Structure formats: structure tokens, C-alpha cells
Amino acid sequence: MSSKTRNRHKPSERDLARWRQINEDLLDWLYSGLTGRFQIAGHRLLDLWAKGYANSIILEVGCGHGHHVRYGENKYKTYIGLDVERKFLQTVKSRFPGTVLINGDVYSMPLRDNSVDCVLSVYCFEHLRRLPLCLAEIHRVIRPEGLLLIGLPAEGGLLYRVGRSLTSKPYMERRYGIDYNAIVQWEHWNTFKEVVEMITEQFDIIEKKFIPFPFLPIAGANVIGCLKTKPIIDPP
């Protein structure tokens, strides 16, 4: 089912207002407990794939609170974190002084054509309502020989749905009294399958791995999926 036709229950205005106030809490909470182990494993895998670019220019789109800087093991020579949320960047700045940060829009990035060697997107693409436009922007700024490395929650899959019902859902509803299912449906605009379909219009997937069960190479049996991709030259 596409993101356009999927039935959605829009959160109440009260819950949306509350969510805008407290979403930073969830960003950090998701890196605790079993959920955190899976999230961090995704960062570590992408970091391994990016190792060959450690001395090049790395751009992370939707860098959030800087969790990739914290949990990745590469010491990037030139890392740039981009996020539209100024409050997120203020948190990154306080935690990792000296990090190069851009308060910018993934749909119109203030970067030159072919200026970036490797682009990271970790737990971001599921949120983007105009993902093809973001991908076009990444295709514009990345060098032809570069890599786009992507970490995604297995949204739409059985194990991910069950896991959320046992972890973040009770936490957020107990602590903040919001309808978390409605919030997630509104925030996670794209399923794993939909993101993959949009990516393959502009990028070739050259490797795909899943967490926590890499021996079961399907999204529905896992929590996190990681993709190593390269730009298609002159995509349709």
C-alpha cells in the first residue's frame, strides 16, 4: 500500500502540539535498552561502509542529535551535519563542539553540485513526504563515484510493529499521554518498501543488510535495514 493511499488517523491538535514539544526526548530515548542496541548497530554498519571515505567529505542529512557522530567509529576528516530543526543542531553543537553544521532543507541544500563524497541518512527517509525531491538533491551534490548510505526502520514490517508496541509506544503514552500510534503514522510517512522503491529510481542498491537477523534478508523479520547505494548516472 502506498503512502498516498494508506489509511491514516491524523493526531489531535493537542497531541501534535505536545509532540513538537517532546520529540527530542524520544530521539535520545531510542538509543537506550534493546531498541538502542539495534539503532547503534545500524550506525556501526553504515560507519563500516563509509570507512573508505573517512578522509573525504561526508554529509549527513537529517543529523538530529548527532547520534552518528557519537556511535560511529570513524574519525571523519570533514563531516557536515544538516538538519532543518535548529533546536536539534543546538544539541549537536553542545555535545560535539566544532562539528560543522548546516541549518538547511534536504529539498534544497546549500551545497554545490558534485561537492560531497559520501552521504549518510540514518533513520530519516521514513519521515520525508517529498522523498524523491530529497533524493534528487542528494544525487545533485554527490560525486558520481560517491556512496549514499541509508539506515531505515523496517516500518511496515511485523517485527518492527511488535517491537514498537512493547517499547516506545508504552513509554510515550505513559509519560506524555499521547496517541502514539497516530503520531507514528503521521511521522513515518514512508514504509521501508516505499523508501526502497523511491531510492531505486535514482540510485543502484549494491548491498543490503538487516538487523538483528541478517540471515533472514527480509524487512518484515527485522527491525533495521541498511542500504549501500551509488548514484545512477543520468537517471530517468
Backbone as CSV, one residue per row, in Angstrom:
resi,resn,N_x,N_y,N_z,CA_x,CA_y,CA_z,C_x,C_y,C_z
1,MET,0.851,-1.197,0.000,0.000,0.000,0.000,0.885,1.244,0.000
2,SER,0.612,2.187,-0.867,1.452,3.373,-0.966,1.160,4.341,0.156
3,SER,2.136,5.262,0.373,1.956,6.271,1.420,0.806,7.203,1.102
4,LYS,0.458,7.310,-0.172,-0.634,8.197,-0.556,-2.000,7.595,-0.221
5,THR,-2.089,6.250,-0.308,-3.392,5.619,-0.127,-3.558,4.982,1.240
6,ARG,-2.471,4.844,2.018,-2.572,4.212,3.317,-3.514,5.006,4.215
7,ASN,-4.387,4.295,4.913,-5.295,4.969,5.841,-4.502,5.547,7.010
8,ARG,-4.766,6.794,7.320,-4.080,7.456,8.416,-5.108,8.137,9.306
9,HIS,-4.830,8.055,10.584,-5.641,8.779,11.549,-4.809,9.964,12.011
10,LYS,-5.179,11.166,11.573,-4.396,12.340,11.946,-4.465,12.543,13.450
11,PRO,-3.322,12.761,14.093,-3.336,13.017,15.535,-4.149,14.262,15.864
12,SER,-4.621,14.315,17.068,-5.335,15.507,17.506,-4.383,16.698,17.544
13,GLU,-4.940,17.896,17.467,-4.096,19.095,17.537,-3.347,19.135,18.867
14,ARG,-4.006,18.658,19.919,-3.334,18.602,21.225,-2.105,17.706,21.167
15,ASP,-2.267,16.501,20.578,-1.147,15.566,20.523,-0.032,16.087,19.612
16,LEU,-0.405,16.710,18.487,0.615,17.263,17.595,1.412,18.372,18.284
17,ALA,0.709,19.231,19.012,1.388,20.305,19.735,2.307,19.723,20.807
18,ARG,1.807,18.714,21.498,2.619,18.061,22.536,3.826,17.387,21.917
19,TRP,3.635,16.743,20.778,4.719,16.041,20.099,5.833,17.015,19.706
20,ARG,5.490,18.174,19.216,6.511,19.154,18.827,7.348,19.596,20.025
21,GLN,6.763,19.515,21.197,7.484,19.901,22.406,8.410,18.812,22.929
22,ILE,8.010,17.551,22.745,8.718,16.471,23.429,9.436,15.501,22.499
23,ASN,9.430,15.741,21.180,10.025,14.749,20.276,11.525,14.574,20.482
24,GLU,12.186,15.603,21.038,13.618,15.455,21.312,13.875,14.383,22.358
25,ASP,12.951,14.207,23.286,13.103,13.172,24.303,13.189,11.797,23.645
26,LEU,12.292,11.547,22.681,12.274,10.242,22.022,13.553,10.015,21.226
27,LEU,14.095,11.061,20.607,15.326,10.909,19.834,16.422,10.257,20.655
28,ASP,16.564,10.690,21.904,17.606,10.128,22.760,17.171,8.828,23.418
29,TRP,15.875,8.728,23.801,15.399,7.516,24.467,15.560,6.296,23.573
30,LEU,15.406,6.457,22.268,15.511,5.341,21.338,16.903,4.720,21.311
31,TYR,17.864,5.376,21.929,19.222,4.831,21.997,19.500,4.163,23.341
32,SER,18.457,3.785,24.053,18.602,3.061,25.306,18.003,1.667,25.158
33,GLY,18.402,0.748,26.034,17.824,-0.587,26.058,18.049,-1.375,24.776
34,LEU,17.164,-2.348,24.535,17.286,-3.205,23.361,17.110,-2.410,22.076
35,THR,16.170,-1.466,22.072,15.971,-0.609,20.902,17.259,0.113,20.554
36,GLY,17.931,0.636,21.570,19.178,1.344,21.354,20.259,0.466,20.758
37,ARG,20.322,-0.798,21.190,21.328,-1.716,20.633,21.142,-1.880,19.133
38,PHE,19.883,-1.996,18.684,19.615,-2.145,17.258,19.950,-0.853,16.509
39,GLN,19.539,0.287,17.096,19.811,1.573,16.450,21.314,1.790,16.286
40,ILE,22.059,1.528,17.350,23.506,1.727,17.311,24.155,0.770,16.315
41,ALA,23.654,-0.461,16.239,24.192,-1.420,15.272,24.048,-0.901,13.842
42,GLY,22.945,-0.204,13.569,22.765,0.398,12.246,23.821,1.453,11.968
43,HIS,24.090,2.314,12.945,25.142,3.317,12.785,26.496,2.664,12.524
44,ARG,26.793,1.619,13.278,28.098,0.968,13.156,28.282,0.328,11.782
45,LEU,27.208,-0.267,11.247,27.294,-0.882,9.922,27.520,0.179,8.850
46,LEU,26.751,1.265,8.901,26.945,2.335,7.923,28.337,2.941,8.048
47,ASP,28.815,3.050,9.270,30.153,3.585,9.510,31.218,2.684,8.883
48,LEU,31.009,1.384,8.974,31.932,0.439,8.349,31.957,0.637,6.842
49,TRP,30.784,0.793,6.249,30.715,1.006,4.806,31.365,2.332,4.397
50,ALA,31.311,3.315,5.294,31.847,4.655,4.982,33.331,4.782,5.274
51,LYS,33.951,3.725,5.775,35.345,3.822,6.231,36.275,4.337,5.142
52,GLY,36.042,3.917,3.916,36.902,4.359,2.816,36.781,5.831,2.497
53,TYR,35.788,6.497,3.079,35.565,7.926,2.829,35.905,8.779,4.051
54,ALA,36.560,8.177,5.037,36.830,8.898,6.286,37.663,10.155,6.074
55,ASN,38.496,10.162,5.033,39.332,11.329,4.751,38.735,12.219,3.671
56,SER,37.478,11.961,3.327,36.795,12.727,2.288,35.702,13.583,2.927
57,ILE,34.806,14.103,2.104,33.723,14.956,2.609,32.476,14.100,2.822
58,ILE,32.028,14.038,4.075,30.864,13.251,4.472,29.736,14.212,4.839
59,LEU,28.575,14.007,4.258,27.390,14.793,4.592,26.348,13.868,5.201
60,GLU,25.841,14.237,6.385,24.716,13.508,6.954,23.472,14.373,6.871
61,VAL,22.456,13.886,6.165,21.199,14.624,6.052,20.270,14.164,7.172
62,GLY,19.645,15.139,7.844,18.804,14.813,8.983,19.632,14.273,10.135
63,CYS,20.640,15.041,10.551,21.599,14.529,11.544,21.041,14.475,12.954
64,GLY,19.875,15.115,13.202,19.237,15.013,14.512,20.127,15.488,15.638
65,HIS,20.295,14.635,16.653,21.097,14.979,17.833,22.560,14.561,17.701
66,GLY,22.965,14.157,16.491,24.357,13.779,16.298,24.698,12.375,16.761
67,HIS,23.716,11.471,16.707,23.973,10.116,17.183,24.992,9.385,16.317
68,HIS,25.073,9.730,15.037,26.072,9.052,14.221,27.480,9.492,14.617
69,VAL,27.634,10.752,14.962,28.933,11.217,15.450,29.299,10.484,16.741
70,ARG,28.303,10.260,17.584,28.559,9.591,18.872,28.860,8.119,18.707
71,TYR,28.075,7.416,17.895,28.174,5.965,17.867,28.978,5.423,16.691
72,GLY,29.256,6.242,15.697,30.136,5.804,14.628,31.570,5.742,15.125
73,GLU,32.382,4.897,14.507,33.756,4.708,14.963,34.779,5.384,14.072
74,ASN,34.340,5.922,12.933,35.269,6.651,12.071,35.528,8.045,12.628
75,LYS,36.738,8.514,12.458,37.074,9.902,12.750,37.113,10.647,11.412
76,TYR,35.954,11.159,11.020,35.845,11.781,9.711,36.657,13.076,9.652
77,LYS,37.416,13.215,8.583,38.202,14.433,8.410,37.294,15.629,8.191
78,THR,36.261,15.452,7.346,35.308,16.529,7.074,33.899,15.960,7.136
79,TYR,33.247,16.166,8.281,31.868,15.730,8.479,30.988,16.972,8.532
80,ILE,29.879,16.944,7.785,28.909,18.038,7.779,27.559,17.467,8.175
81,GLY,26.960,18.036,9.199,25.626,17.613,9.620,24.590,18.632,9.194
82,LEU,23.548,18.177,8.508,22.494,19.067,8.023,21.164,18.663,8.650
83,ASP,20.434,19.641,9.168,19.099,19.375,9.703,18.273,20.649,9.615
84,VAL,16.977,20.479,9.391,16.081,21.631,9.294,15.705,22.169,10.673
85,GLU,15.858,21.334,11.711,15.480,21.721,13.069,16.655,22.396,13.775
86,ARG,16.534,23.695,13.987,17.616,24.432,14.641,17.875,23.905,16.059
87,LYS,16.813,23.496,16.760,16.995,23.020,18.134,17.817,21.736,18.167
88,PHE,17.679,20.893,17.138,18.489,19.683,17.080,19.963,20.048,16.919
89,LEU,20.244,21.013,16.053,21.624,21.415,15.807,22.249,22.062,17.035
90,GLN,21.444,22.764,17.810,21.958,23.341,19.049,22.398,22.242,20.016
91,THR,21.648,21.130,20.025,22.031,20.000,20.857,23.337,19.385,20.367
92,VAL,23.466,19.199,19.046,24.709,18.653,18.490,25.889,19.558,18.842
93,LYS,25.699,20.849,18.693,26.776,21.803,18.970,27.232,21.724,20.414
94,SER,26.275,21.544,21.335,26.628,21.460,22.752,27.337,20.151,23.086
95,ARG,26.994,19.086,22.370,27.580,17.776,22.657,28.896,17.546,21.929
96,PHE,28.996,18.106,20.723,30.182,17.881,19.901,30.687,19.216,19.347
97,PRO,31.289,20.026,20.207,31.769,21.345,19.763,32.740,21.205,18.585
98,GLY,32.614,22.121,17.653,33.487,22.108,16.489,32.934,21.369,15.291
99,THR,31.811,20.647,15.485,31.190,19.940,14.364,30.636,20.947,13.363
100,VAL,30.869,20.700,12.078,30.343,21.579,11.031,28.865,21.259,10.830
101,LEU,28.019,22.253,11.023,26.574,22.054,10.960,25.936,23.064,10.016
102,ILE,24.886,22.611,9.335,24.120,23.479,8.439,22.650,23.372,8.809
103,ASN,22.043,24.513,9.103,20.600,24.552,9.306,19.967,24.724,7.924
104,GLY,19.557,23.597,7.326,19.105,23.652,5.943,18.052,22.612,5.633
105,ASP,17.503,22.722,4.451,16.390,21.911,3.976,16.924,20.830,3.041
106,VAL,16.532,19.579,3.279,17.001,18.489,2.418,16.451,18.601,1.002
107,TYR,15.416,19.401,0.810,14.823,19.563,-0.517,15.516,20.663,-1.326
108,SER,16.383,21.429,-0.690,17.120,22.497,-1.376,18.380,22.782,-0.572
109,MET,19.374,21.927,-0.739,20.565,22.007,0.096,21.531,23.082,-0.406
110,PRO,22.087,23.875,0.509,23.010,24.956,0.126,24.412,24.429,-0.146
111,LEU,24.518,23.483,-1.101,25.789,22.863,-1.439,25.944,22.829,-2.956
112,ARG,27.184,22.879,-3.397,27.461,22.863,-4.844,27.247,21.473,-5.431
113,ASP,27.023,21.423,-6.732,26.933,20.161,-7.447,28.227,19.367,-7.265
114,ASN,28.106,18.044,-7.124,29.263,17.145,-7.074,30.301,17.582,-6.039
115,SER,29.834,17.990,-4.859,30.745,18.517,-3.840,30.941,17.593,-2.648
116,VAL,30.224,16.460,-2.618,30.246,15.567,-1.463,30.636,14.162,-1.911
117,ASP,31.479,13.498,-1.124,31.945,12.163,-1.492,31.023,11.055,-0.997
118,CYS,30.432,11.255,0.168,29.579,10.218,0.757,28.451,10.898,1.520
119,VAL,27.231,10.419,1.343,26.071,10.963,2.048,25.503,9.889,2.961
120,LEU,25.233,10.268,4.201,24.607,9.386,5.184,23.184,9.847,5.459
121,SER,22.282,8.910,5.580,20.931,9.193,6.057,20.551,8.080,7.013
122,VAL,20.470,8.419,8.299,20.235,7.398,9.319,18.903,7.678,10.014
123,TYR,17.917,6.822,9.743,16.588,6.923,10.345,15.954,8.284,10.041
124,CYS,15.979,8.649,8.789,15.464,9.945,8.340,14.454,9.816,7.194
125,PHE,14.757,8.984,6.200,13.958,8.951,4.972,12.510,8.541,5.216
126,GLU,12.249,7.783,6.266,10.868,7.382,6.538,9.982,8.575,6.862
127,HIS,10.582,9.698,7.251,9.812,10.883,7.648,9.487,11.813,6.477
128,LEU,10.199,11.701,5.372,10.153,12.733,4.329,8.982,12.544,3.376
129,ARG,8.122,13.547,3.319,6.927,13.454,2.488,7.215,13.731,1.018
130,ARG,8.346,14.333,0.751,8.777,14.572,-0.644,10.136,13.914,-0.858
131,LEU,10.216,12.653,-0.494,11.490,11.945,-0.562,12.133,11.967,-1.947
132,PRO,11.385,11.783,-3.061,12.049,11.840,-4.372,12.790,13.158,-4.611
133,LEU,12.260,14.268,-4.100,12.937,15.553,-4.262,14.229,15.585,-3.449
134,CYS,14.188,15.036,-2.233,15.402,14.940,-1.424,16.448,14.084,-2.122
135,LEU,16.027,12.958,-2.672,16.960,12.073,-3.370,17.573,12.761,-4.586
136,ALA,16.770,13.573,-5.277,17.294,14.326,-6.415,18.362,15.325,-5.965
137,GLU,18.141,15.942,-4.809,19.130,16.870,-4.263,20.421,16.141,-3.879
138,ILE,20.277,14.977,-3.257,21.468,14.187,-2.919,22.196,13.785,-4.188
139,HIS,21.449,13.374,-5.195,22.057,13.000,-6.480,22.815,14.180,-7.078
140,ARG,22.318,15.373,-6.862,22.986,16.570,-7.392,24.303,16.862,-6.684
141,VAL,24.317,16.730,-5.348,25.510,17.154,-4.595,26.566,16.059,-4.486
142,ILE,26.176,14.792,-4.669,27.130,13.703,-4.507,27.944,13.520,-5.783
143,ARG,29.206,13.163,-5.625,30.059,12.898,-6.781,29.652,11.575,-7.421
144,PRO,29.848,11.421,-8.734,29.379,10.214,-9.434,29.922,8.916,-8.838
145,GLU,31.125,8.967,-8.269,31.722,7.765,-7.697,31.417,7.621,-6.203
146,GLY,30.573,8.499,-5.675,30.276,8.503,-4.242,29.254,7.453,-3.843
147,LEU,28.991,7.395,-2.534,28.020,6.462,-1.984,26.970,7.208,-1.173
148,LEU,25.737,6.726,-1.260,24.656,7.127,-0.364,24.379,5.932,0.533
149,LEU,24.590,6.104,1.843,24.417,5.031,2.820,23.209,5.335,3.681
150,ILE,22.306,4.373,3.793,20.991,4.630,4.379,20.669,3.624,5.466
151,GLY,20.232,4.126,6.609,19.674,3.285,7.661,18.192,3.582,7.788
152,LEU,17.380,2.530,7.866,15.927,2.691,7.896,15.300,1.777,8.936
153,PRO,14.304,2.265,9.662,13.490,1.329,10.442,12.670,0.483,9.470
154,ALA,12.412,-0.746,9.854,11.642,-1.651,8.989,10.155,-1.358,9.142
155,GLU,9.796,-0.115,8.931,8.406,0.335,9.049,7.536,-0.444,8.065
156,GLY,6.399,-0.909,8.575,5.511,-1.728,7.764,5.711,-3.212,7.986
157,GLY,6.790,-3.590,8.704,7.083,-4.987,8.959,6.535,-5.462,10.294
158,LEU,6.338,-6.766,10.416,5.729,-7.351,11.612,6.606,-7.164,12.851
159,LEU,7.889,-7.503,12.755,8.740,-7.431,13.945,8.885,-5.998,14.427
160,TYR,9.003,-5.064,13.509,9.123,-3.656,13.898,7.852,-3.190,14.607
161,ARG,6.706,-3.585,14.080,5.430,-3.175,14.676,5.261,-3.764,16.082
162,VAL,5.620,-5.035,16.230,5.530,-5.668,17.544,6.510,-5.013,18.515
163,GLY,7.729,-4.770,18.040,8.732,-4.144,18.893,8.303,-2.775,19.382
164,ARG,7.721,-1.992,18.496,7.265,-0.656,18.897,6.157,-0.749,19.937
165,SER,5.274,-1.717,19.796,4.167,-1.855,20.753,4.660,-2.220,22.142
166,LEU,5.881,-2.766,22.230,6.439,-3.184,23.519,7.440,-2.190,24.088
167,THR,7.847,-1.191,23.293,8.917,-0.285,23.747,8.472,1.177,23.714
168,SER,8.636,1.824,22.572,8.389,3.273,22.504,6.923,3.638,22.729
169,LYS,5.995,2.801,22.269,4.573,3.126,22.437,4.178,3.225,23.916
170,PRO,4.410,2.205,24.727,4.031,2.361,26.143,4.807,3.466,26.853
171,TYR,6.069,3.658,26.464,6.859,4.720,27.100,6.250,6.085,26.827
172,MET,5.972,6.405,25.557,5.472,7.726,25.194,4.049,7.948,25.704
173,GLU,3.209,6.916,25.659,1.823,7.079,26.114,1.750,7.202,27.633
174,ARG,2.585,6.446,28.325,2.587,6.522,29.790,3.146,7.867,30.261
175,ARG,4.208,8.317,29.625,4.877,9.540,30.093,4.176,10.810,29.645
176,TYR,3.619,10.790,28.405,3.089,12.033,27.846,1.608,12.005,27.525
177,GLY,0.970,10.840,27.609,-0.464,10.770,27.392,-0.899,11.095,25.981
178,ILE,-0.112,10.689,24.976,-0.463,10.952,23.580,-0.852,9.646,22.889
179,ASP,-1.572,9.766,21.777,-1.910,8.616,20.943,-0.700,8.347,20.054
180,TYR,0.175,7.481,20.516,1.462,7.302,19.833,1.301,6.616,18.480
181,ASN,0.343,5.713,18.343,0.130,5.093,17.038,-0.209,6.136,15.979
182,ALA,-1.069,7.081,16.336,-1.435,8.133,15.384,-0.236,9.013,15.063
183,ILE,0.572,9.317,16.062,1.769,10.137,15.840,2.725,9.440,14.882
184,VAL,2.973,8.152,15.100,3.915,7.414,14.249,3.412,7.337,12.815
185,GLN,2.123,7.072,12.641,1.582,7.024,11.281,1.739,8.362,10.577
186,TRP,1.652,9.435,11.332,1.780,10.768,10.755,3.228,11.127,10.493
187,GLU,4.122,10.664,11.373,5.545,10.992,11.270,6.285,10.057,10.313
188,HIS,5.983,8.774,10.377,6.619,7.804,9.483,5.786,7.712,8.205
189,TRP,6.032,8.642,7.319,5.204,8.789,6.125,5.437,7.668,5.121
190,ASN,6.632,7.082,5.157,7.007,6.053,4.184,7.365,4.754,4.894
191,THR,6.919,3.627,4.339,7.353,2.330,4.830,8.728,2.014,4.255
192,PHE,9.337,0.978,4.797,10.633,0.524,4.279,10.533,0.214,2.782
193,LYS,9.512,-0.523,2.406,9.347,-0.908,1.000,9.198,0.308,0.105
194,GLU,8.429,1.296,0.550,8.219,2.502,-0.265,9.508,3.290,-0.436
195,VAL,10.295,3.385,0.634,11.572,4.096,0.529,12.468,3.400,-0.486
196,VAL,12.557,2.087,-0.408,13.402,1.342,-1.343,12.961,1.587,-2.788
197,GLU,11.660,1.575,-3.020,11.158,1.804,-4.375,11.560,3.182,-4.895
198,MET,11.488,4.201,-4.031,11.856,5.555,-4.456,13.362,5.693,-4.654
199,ILE,14.125,5.027,-3.818,15.583,5.092,-3.956,16.025,4.527,-5.295
200,THR,15.454,3.400,-5.697,15.926,2.719,-6.899,15.618,3.482,-8.186
201,GLU,14.864,4.541,-8.103,14.647,5.382,-9.281,15.869,6.243,-9.591
202,GLN,16.718,6.498,-8.581,17.860,7.385,-8.785,19.195,6.787,-8.328
203,PHE,19.139,5.664,-7.592,20.347,5.044,-7.071,20.288,3.536,-7.250
204,ASP,21.441,2.932,-7.469,21.544,1.476,-7.503,21.875,0.967,-6.115
205,ILE,21.120,-0.030,-5.642,21.426,-0.657,-4.359,22.460,-1.743,-4.603
206,ILE,23.644,-1.590,-4.001,24.719,-2.552,-4.236,24.911,-3.500,-3.051
207,GLU,24.310,-3.156,-1.910,24.344,-4.065,-0.768,23.190,-3.722,0.177
208,LYS,22.628,-4.758,0.790,21.518,-4.578,1.713,21.707,-5.545,2.880
209,LYS,21.622,-5.011,4.108,21.757,-5.861,5.288,20.692,-5.491,6.310
210,PHE,20.314,-6.491,7.117,19.254,-6.286,8.101,19.749,-6.574,9.520
211,ILE,19.065,-5.939,10.477,19.353,-6.067,11.902,18.019,-6.331,12.612
212,PRO,17.942,-7.313,13.507,19.014,-8.100,14.116,19.248,-9.468,13.484
213,PHE,18.517,-9.815,12.428,18.609,-11.160,11.859,19.087,-11.091,10.414
214,PRO,20.380,-10.874,10.192,20.885,-10.749,8.819,20.711,-12.012,7.984
215,PHE,20.538,-13.151,8.653,20.319,-14.400,7.926,18.877,-14.527,7.430
216,LEU,18.012,-13.578,7.815,16.639,-13.512,7.295,16.538,-12.196,6.505
217,PRO,16.899,-12.206,5.244,17.053,-10.961,4.482,15.733,-10.351,4.001
218,ILE,14.784,-10.183,4.929,13.514,-9.535,4.607,13.195,-8.521,5.700
219,ALA,12.608,-7.416,5.306,12.333,-6.342,6.258,11.364,-6.780,7.350
220,GLY,10.366,-7.571,7.002,9.337,-7.946,7.955,9.841,-8.735,9.146
221,ALA,11.007,-9.390,8.994,11.567,-10.201,10.071,12.659,-9.470,10.832
222,ASN,12.800,-8.172,10.585,13.866,-7.399,11.187,13.358,-6.049,11.692
223,VAL,14.264,-5.315,12.336,13.927,-4.012,12.906,14.567,-2.875,12.121
224,ILE,15.768,-3.110,11.630,16.529,-2.092,10.900,16.999,-2.675,9.578
225,GLY,16.955,-1.866,8.519,17.542,-2.236,7.245,18.556,-1.192,6.827
226,CYS,19.704,-1.631,6.325,20.753,-0.706,5.877,21.045,-0.950,4.407
227,LEU,21.192,0.133,3.663,21.395,0.071,2.219,22.659,0.814,1.827
228,LYS,23.470,0.151,1.004,24.620,0.816,0.378,24.254,1.067,-1.073
229,THR,24.253,2.327,-1.498,23.818,2.660,-2.849,24.803,3.595,-3.532
230,LYS,24.721,3.618,-4.858,25.531,4.542,-5.640,24.631,5.229,-6.655
231,PRO,24.961,6.459,-7.013,24.069,7.200,-7.931,24.028,6.602,-9.320
232,ILE,22.839,6.555,-9.885,22.683,6.174,-11.291,23.060,7.393,-12.133
233,ILE,23.924,7.203,-13.059,24.312,8.311,-13.933,23.175,8.576,-14.908
234,ASP,22.749,9.837,-14.940,21.633,10.237,-15.800,20.385,9.395,-15.563
235,PRO,19.818,9.434,-14.319,18.605,8.665,-14.045,17.442,9.211,-14.864
236,PRO,16.392,8.386,-15.115,15.243,8.852,-15.905,14.493,9.965,-15.215
